[in-house]
Amino acid sequence: MLLLTCPCCGVSAEETEFTNGGEAHLKRFGPGSSDADYEAYMFARKNPRGVHFERWRHAYGCGKWFLMARDTMTLEVYGAYKAQTTEPPADIQAKIKARRPEWEGYK
Amino acid sequence: MSDAVSALNGQRASGLVDLADAGPMGMITLRGDLGLLGGALGSVLGLSAPELRRVVSGEKGQVLWMSPDELLVVLPYAEAPGVAAALEAALAGQFATVAVVSDARALIRVSGAQARDVLAKLMPIDFADFAVGELRRSRLAQVAAAVWRDSADEWSVVCFRSVAGYAFEALATVAQPGGEVGLYH
């Protein structure tokens, strides 16, 4: 069971109040892009064993989407941040680096 | 005009707590920037926009914080259309929406010293430091609901009309005598 804090309404609640929306920070390839790019955008996901950036929605609460960095192996939550962010905030990246020195970075 | 009937039609139950359908209540959903909505509420109802997860109460009704861009106004049933029209006029030309949702929601009053114990059986909320005038949107068993604390022993639960019977029966079931928890008192 994950305990998550929504950055939009500040509520700390358990996992069942939220829904997972898959991997975050995907770059969209739409009409006019190459087949390889489109296929990668549609289907290729990192699915790591370790640090993962995800989209979540506070479905039963304020209804807002947000992004979160967590560890798929230890279930540790490194931090949540606004959905209107193109890459993980520096403080969350620094926190991950401190907890998991072997982490290769966000890219 | 036909008479308005709430989903629970005045249903009541008692056990560890007293449950009562609030009857037909006027409810208006406002969406938009909260500063903007607060200005309109001030001119129409004399109420301000609530702070994060708070409820503002006044003589004319209550304003509930629902999300960073959504408020719910609770007031007597008959007044809702008039107030909504006044709010719409006050917000004319602005990026905001006003909708009367009185018939789309159900309001249940929960009262009694064990109200927190009963609510905590169904809602994944820590009620230990839940202040008077605070509001939480969460789930009640399997349906979405919002709960707020009107006074020490009086709570209100609002849910969608279509699940009102489920919510009421779920509350009545966990409030049956013999199911005391004794966690919060």
Interface residues (C-beta under 8 A of the other chain):
Chain A: C8 C9 G10 V11 A13 E14 T16 E17 Y60 G61 C62 G63 K64
Chain B: L52 R53 M66 S67 P68 E70 P124 I125 R136 R137 S138 R139 A144
